[in-house]
Amino acid sequence: MTVDRAVLAFAGAVVLIGILLALLVNIWWLALSVFAGLNMLQAAFTGFCPAAMIFKSLGLKPGAAFR
């Protein structure tokens, strides 16, 4: 698995967990999904992604997006 795929999988999981928690616990959990979406958007323009740095330090191979 590359860093790119790990970041996409992690972001997707965070979005789905946020929606599930909003449905089951409290509507304010949607803020978690909003945060993940905004982070993905800024990473697309700046190339800076904290999750990518963490996955890279864990030894995952860099992909095309996060070198």
Secondary structure, DSSP 8 states (H G I E B T S, - for coil): -BHHHHHHHHHHHHHHHHHHHHHHT-GGGHHHHHHHHHHHHHHHHH---HHHHHHHHTT-B--SS--
